């Protein structure tokens, strides 16, 4: 059975992250916490996974105009930019319009 995108990202990051780690808040924020953990640990992630993972945020309507009253949205937006700038570098603009599924294949 194919692993979900988020589980593969957590497992294959160097150092690995924990998908849905205890104490990370409600399940609604698991993806945001995963991104934050990757940034905080300075994790390396293969482009095969990094590009679709970041495309999830780039293609959200709020990415270009985050709600300044929502601290989670502001932090996540900043984390997406930081993670994209980490090796291997990803040009966020190149991800515009990329359709992503959370199970394989990730890019459609």
Buried (B, 14 or more C-beta within 10 A) or exposed (E): EEBBBBBBBBEBBEEBBEBEEEEBEEEEEBBBBBBBBBBEEEBBBEEEBBBBBBBBBBBBEEBEEBEEEEEBBEBBBEBBBBBBEBEEEBEBEEBEEBEBEBEEEBEE
